Amino acid sequence: MNSDYDVAFSYLAEDEALANTLSSRLRERYSVFHFPEAQKEIAGRDGIEVFGRVFGRDARVCVVLYRSTWGHTKWTRIEETAIKERALEQGWEFLLVISLDGGQSPVWLPKTKIWLGYEAYGADAAIGAIDSKIAEAGGVPVTESPGDKARRIGELSERRQAREVFLACSRGLVLAGDEVRHLQTHLERHVSEIVRAPGMAGVRFIGATTSVTAVSSPALSVSFGWHTPFQSSLHDAALTVRYYDGLYLPQAYGGGPQLIEEHVYIFSLGSDDEPQWMQLHDSQLISTVALANAALHRIIDALG
């Protein structure tokens, strides 16, 4: 089968950093469909048609970086439909699903078609699994020319620089502030629903100040602290997420819950210029809603 791409990646926005890592390493040897690099190619065209054709026909191998919410967003829903329709005609051999959240997989996928090794073995093993799948599908690795590599690296650098310029100005600070308020609103709304469930009455939303928000419970609490030292840029601005082993009370002196975990995020933009949070030290991107939901799920699990 002649294919426009050796491999195409489907993933959620929060996993863009991982998709970047994998596609960058594979691109030296294979033709790769990865949205950030494909934006110029598909500009001005019908995105639904392009994504449907790539995952439904044009990619030799489709790789899904899977979480339970994959298939519930606009583009992953289109990709899921194309993959399922293709599987009905061709079988599942073109598909590799890499589970990123504890071995879950789509309910429609045969269990033998999911690769569970990422958490245990990391990116190197994932690259090996993708290599093997491409070889099985008839793909032949080639050597990327110096000119092609220079252009690819240069385009990635230009996109990073453009985002950094935007984030360094006051507009970036305003956008980040909007996302912090979105985070607070999302938490407050969902806590009001959670407390109506049996056994969840102890969950409280605490809007202590405009820069600190918390969700408290007797079993586990979480606080979100937004720190912006400068009024005109995001330089040194950070969102600090702290987990505590009991009931959190703002401005408590002594005898409060023990801090058990801390994560620091900086504001960023995804490949589609959607607001994202990047965790320091591992460069993982996560959306505001996903960040809030992860905290709420941990609290619910602790109370269960």
Buried (B, 14 or more C-beta within 10 A) or exposed (E): EEBEBBBBBBBBBBBBBBBBBBBBBBBBBBBBBBBBBBEEEBEEEEEEEBBBBBBBBBBBBBBBBBBBBBBEBEBBEBBBBBBBBBBEEEEBEBBBBBBBEEEBBBEEBEEEBBBBEBEEEEEEBBBEBBBEBBEEBEBEEEEBEEEEEEEBEEBBEEBEEEBEEBBBEEEBBEBBBEBBBBBBBBBBEBBEEBBEEEEBEEBBBBEBEEEBBBBBBEBBBBBBBBEBEEEEBBEEBBBBBBBBBBBBBBEEEEEBBEEEEEBBBBBBBBBEEEBBBBBEEEEBBBBBBBBBBEBBEBBBEBBE
